[in-house]
Amino acid sequence: MAGLKGFDNVYDYLLFDQKVTRDMYDRQIDLIMKKLAPHMRKYAKLLKKIHKLDKMTFADLKLPVDPEYNPSVTIEGSREYIEKGLAIMGDDYVKMVRTAYEERWIDFAQNQGKDTGGFCASPYGSNSFILLSWNERMSDVFTLAHELGHAGHFRLCNGAQSIFDTNVSTYFVEAPSTMNELLLAHYLLGTDEDPRFRRFVLSNMVSNTYYHNFVTHLLEAAYQREVYRQVEEGRTMQAETLSKIMKDTLHQFWGDAVELNEGAELTWMRQPHYYMGLYSYTYSAGLTVATQMCKRIENEGKEAIEDWKKVLAAGGTLTPVELAALAKIDITTDKPLLDTIDTIGGYIDEICRLTEQIGAN
């Protein structure tokens, strides 16, 4: 398809609709693979120490920092958390959250055959529809806040733009959703000074929000880039080849800190994102913008929030670079991504300190 449409390679073809340069795409993958890896290896070693493991394997990476501390949350309780956590966005935004609950935009039930994860569809001229499976865990609250971020985004976008200008680049589309996760987490951090609770919230940010977007999806993106590179060279792709590429990608990131147990290389099979063009890398791109914007909101308050609402309402009328610039973030440079990586490292360092403090008590 790339050749038929006159593109030099598959990357240019797939990035064209995203309105993203090859440099932006490569930067997102290369910097995270190089700069974030040391921080995540430190986190892996912490999990090994906490759980007294003889060795840290790929299968152990999703272990919670504190398995005995996982507050149960009802659906009504989630509403209170999310309304208060997102209150900083203003009364209209909270009203949208309240309406989502009252008018049943959200399908909470665990039903046979239901997809895993969370999804949000926002048809033009209608309210959003959110799909998830409720398990009464705090992680579900973050998932719901994430999906309501998509709902809030397209509520403003669809209300301000014609139907022809609501197709937002996938490079940016995960920024409003991950922003909500960060706002919720920062609200929770301000509600309780107990070291164990603080460690719980920080570890949830690292193991869910950042791990999911900056590690899981990013490693998929690095793997995908190598697959496309080899296809561009005319090589054929068998299952063995795909597994080897995935194993090499995982080893490059985790190094000697994590043992890749048998089966780790098969994780290329599980994600539908591989069949959605260059989508996997955009999660970390969106979260980079969200992290920088969240800092602006905390430091500048109302002015930053008004900037963010303008960004959400702009829809597809601006490119990702222009959307970020409207939020006073320059994503044409390394700075926002490097700062976000440092932020993740800071969270991991604090989790390590709190673990020592809790152990000493």
C-alpha positions in Angstrom: 0.0 0.0 0.0 2.8 2.4 0.8 4.4 1.8 -2.6 1.1 2.1 -4.5 0.4 5.4 -2.8 3.8 6.8 -3.7 5.5 6.7 -0.3 9.2 5.8 0.1 8.5 3.4 3.0 5.8 2.1 5.2 6.7 4.5 8.1 6.1 7.6 6.0 2.8 6.0 4.8 1.5 5.3 8.3 2.8 8.5 9.8 1.2 10.7 7.1 -2.3 10.5 8.5 -1.0 11.1 12.0 0.7 14.3 10.8 3.9 13.2 12.5 7.5 13.4 11.3 9.7 10.3 11.3 12.0 12.2 13.7 9.2 12.5 16.3 8.3 8.8 15.9 11.9 7.6 16.2 12.7 9.9 19.2 9.8 8.5 21.2 11.1 5.0 20.8 14.8 5.6 21.0 14.9 7.8 24.0 12.6 5.6 26.1 14.5 2.5 25.2 17.8 4.1 26.3 16.8 6.5 29.1 13.9 4.9 30.8 15.3 1.4 30.9 17.7 2.1 33.9 14.8 3.4 36.0 12.5 0.4 35.1 15.4 -2.1 35.9 15.6 -0.4 39.3 11.9 -0.9 39.8 12.2 -4.6 38.8 14.9 -5.1 41.4 12.7 -3.5 44.0 9.9 -5.9 43.2 12.4 -8.8 43.5 13.5 -7.5 46.9 10.0 -6.9 48.2 8.7 -10.3 47.2 11.9 -12.1 48.2 12.3 -13.7 44.8 15.3 -15.9 43.9 15.2 -14.3 40.4 13.1 -11.7 38.7 11.4 -13.0 35.6 9.3 -11.4 32.9 6.3 -13.1 34.5 6.9 -11.2 37.8 6.9 -7.7 36.4 3.3 -7.0 37.0 3.5 -7.9 40.7 2.1 -5.2 43.0 4.5 -3.4 45.3 2.1 -4.0 48.2 -0.2 -6.9 47.4 -2.0 -6.7 50.8 -2.9 -3.1 50.3 -5.5 -2.7 47.5 -8.6 -0.8 48.6 -11.9 -2.1 47.4 -13.9 0.6 45.6 -17.6 0.5 44.7 -19.0 2.0 41.5 -20.6 4.8 43.6 -17.2 5.2 45.4 -15.5 5.6 42.1 -17.8 8.4 41.2 -16.8 10.3 44.3 -13.1 9.8 43.6 -13.3 10.8 40.0 -15.5 13.9 40.6 -13.1 15.2 43.3 -10.0 14.2 41.4 -11.1 16.0 38.2 -12.7 19.0 39.9 -9.7 21.1 39.0 -11.0 20.9 35.4 -14.0 23.0 36.3 -17.7 22.6 36.9 -18.6 21.8 33.3 -16.2 18.9 33.3 -17.5 17.5 36.6 -21.0 17.9 35.3 -20.0 15.7 32.3 -18.7 13.0 34.7 -21.9 13.2 36.8 -24.0 12.8 33.6 -22.0 9.8 32.5 -22.9 8.0 35.7 -26.5 9.2 35.8 -27.4 8.5 32.2 -25.5 5.2 32.1 -22.9 6.0 29.5 -20.8 3.3 31.2 -21.2 -0.4 30.8 -19.7 -1.8 34.1 -20.9 -5.4 34.0 -18.6 -8.4 33.6 -20.3 -10.4 30.8 -19.1 -13.5 29.0 -17.5 -12.6 25.7 -16.8 -9.0 26.7 -13.5 -7.5 25.6 -10.8 -6.9 28.3 -9.6 -3.4 29.0 -11.4 -0.1 28.6 -12.9 1.6 25.5 -14.7 4.8 24.7 -16.7 5.6 21.6 -17.8 9.2 21.0 -20.1 9.4 18.0 -20.6 12.9 16.6 -23.8 14.5 17.9 -24.2 11.9 20.7 -22.9 11.2 24.2 -19.9 8.9 24.7 -20.2 5.1 25.3 -17.7 3.5 27.7 -17.0 -0.2 28.0 -15.1 -1.8 30.8 -15.4 -4.7 33.3 -15.7 -3.5 36.9 -13.6 -5.5 39.5 -14.0 -3.1 42.5 -10.3 -2.2 42.5 -8.6 1.2 42.5 -7.0 0.3 39.2 -10.6 0.3 37.8 -11.1 3.9 39.0 -8.0 4.9 37.0 -9.3 3.0 33.9 -12.6 4.8 34.2 -10.9 8.2 34.6 -8.9 7.4 31.5 -12.0 6.6 29.4 -13.8 9.7 30.7 -10.8 11.6 29.5 -11.6 10.5 26.0 -15.3 11.4 26.6 -14.4 14.9 27.9 -12.0 15.4 24.9 -14.6 14.6 22.2 -17.4 16.4 24.1 -15.4 19.6 23.7 -14.1 18.7 20.2 -17.4 17.6 18.8 -19.1 20.6 20.2 -16.7 23.1 18.7 -15.9 21.5 15.3 -17.7 20.2 12.3 -17.8 16.5 11.8 -14.9 16.9 9.3 -12.5 18.3 11.9 -13.0 15.8 14.8 -10.5 13.2 13.6 -7.7 13.9 16.0 -4.2 12.4 15.3 -3.5 9.2 17.2 -0.2 10.8 18.3 -2.2 13.1 20.5 -5.4 11.3 21.2 -4.2 9.5 24.4 -3.1 12.8 26.0 -6.5 13.8 27.4 -7.1 10.3 28.8 -3.8 9.8 30.5 -4.0 13.4 31.8 -7.1 12.3 33.8 -5.2 9.4 35.4 -2.5 11.9 36.5 -4.9 14.4 37.9 -6.7 11.6 39.8 -3.4 10.3 41.2 -2.2 13.8 42.3 -5.5 14.4 44.0 -5.2 11.1 45.9 -1.6 12.0 47.0 -3.0 15.1 48.6 -5.7 13.3 50.6 -3.6 11.1 52.8 -0.1 11.5 54.2 0.2 7.8 55.3 3.4 6.4 53.7 1.8 3.2 52.8 -1.1 4.9 51.0 1.3 7.3 49.2 3.4 4.3 48.1 0.3 2.6 46.9 -0.7 5.6 44.7 2.8 6.1 43.4 3.2 2.5 42.5 -0.2 2.5 40.8 1.0 5.4 38.7 4.3 3.5 37.8 2.8 0.0 37.4 -0.4 1.0 35.6 -0.3 4.5 34.0 3.3 4.7 33.1 4.2 1.0 32.8 1.3 0.4 30.5 2.0 3.3 28.2 5.8 3.8 28.5 6.8 0.2 28.8 4.3 -2.3 27.5 3.1 -0.3 24.5 6.5 1.2 23.9 8.2 -2.1 23.7 5.5 -3.2 21.3 6.3 -0.1 19.2 10.1 -0.9 19.2 9.3 -4.5 18.2 6.9 -3.3 15.5 9.5 -0.8 14.0 12.0 -3.6 13.7 9.4 -5.9 12.0 8.6 -3.2 9.4 12.3 -2.6 8.9 12.9 -6.2 8.0 9.9 -6.3 5.8 11.2 -3.2 4.0 14.4 -5.2 3.3 12.4 -7.9 1.7 12.6 -10.5 4.4 9.8 -12.9 5.1 8.1 -13.1 8.5 7.5 -16.5 10.2 6.3 -16.9 13.8 9.9 -17.8 14.8 11.2 -14.6 13.3 8.6 -12.5 15.1 9.3 -14.2 18.4 13.1 -13.6 18.0 12.5 -9.9 17.4 10.3 -9.6 20.4 12.8 -11.4 22.6 15.6 -9.2 21.4 13.5 -6.1 22.1 12.7 -7.2 25.6 16.3 -8.1 26.4 17.5 -4.8 25.1 15.2 -2.9 27.5 15.4 -5.1 30.6 19.0 -6.3 30.3 20.2 -8.6 33.1 17.7 -7.2 35.6 14.9 -9.5 34.3 15.1 -13.1 33.2 13.0 -13.7 30.1 11.3 -17.0 31.0 10.0 -19.2 28.3 6.9 -17.7 26.6 7.9 -14.1 27.0 8.8 -13.9 23.4 5.3 -14.9 22.4 3.7 -11.7 23.7 3.8 -10.3 20.1 0.6 -12.4 19.6 -1.6 -10.7 22.1 -2.1 -7.1 21.0 -4.6 -6.0 18.4 -2.6 -2.7 18.2 -0.1 -4.4 15.8 -2.9 -4.3 13.2 -3.7 -0.6 13.7 -0.7 0.9 11.9 1.8 2.8 14.1 -0.4 3.1 17.1 1.5 1.5 20.0 4.1 4.3 20.3 1.4 7.0 20.5 0.4 6.0 24.1 3.8 7.2 25.4 3.6 10.3 23.1 0.2 11.2 24.6 1.4 10.6 28.1 4.4 12.8 27.5 2.2 15.7 26.7 -0.2 14.8 29.6 2.7 14.8 32.1 4.0 18.2 31.0 0.5 19.6 31.0 -0.3 18.2 34.4 2.8 20.0 35.8 1.6 23.2 34.2 -1.8 22.9 35.8 -0.3 22.3 39.2 2.0 25.2 38.9 -0.2 27.7 37.0 -3.7 26.7 37.8 -6.6 28.3 35.9 -4.5 29.7 33.0 -3.1 26.3 32.2 -6.6 24.7 32.5 -8.0 27.2 30.0 -5.1 26.5 27.6 -5.9 22.7 27.9 -9.6 23.2 27.2 -8.6 25.2 24.0 -6.4 22.2 23.0 -9.3 19.7 23.6 -11.7 21.8 21.6 -9.3 22.2 18.6 -9.9 18.7 17.4 -8.4 17.8 14.0 -7.9 21.5 13.0 -4.3 21.4 14.3 -1.4 19.0 14.0 0.1 17.3 17.1 2.9 19.8 17.2 0.4 22.7 17.0 -1.8 21.2 19.6 1.1 20.8 22.0 2.3 24.3 21.2 -1.2 25.6 22.1 -0.6 24.0 25.5 2.9 25.7 25.6 4.7 22.4 25.1 7.4 22.0 22.4 7.4 18.3 21.3 9.8 19.0 18.4 12.6 18.8 21.0 13.8 16.1 23.4 13.0 18.2 26.5 9.4 17.1 27.2 10.2 13.4 26.9 13.4 13.6 28.9 11.6 15.5 31.7 8.8 12.9 31.7 11.3 10.1 32.0 13.0 11.9 34.9 9.5 12.2 36.5 9.0 8.5 36.3 12.5 7.9 37.8 11.6 10.3 40.6 8.5 8.3 41.4 10.5 5.1 41.5 13.1 6.6 43.7 10.3 7.8 46.1 8.7 4.3 46.1 12.1 2.9 47.1 12.5 5.4 49.9 9.0 4.8 51.2 9.6 1.0 51.1 12.6 1.5 53.4 10.7 3.8 55.7 7.7 1.4 55.9 10.1 -1.6 56.5 11.9 0.4 59.3 8.6 1.0 61.1 
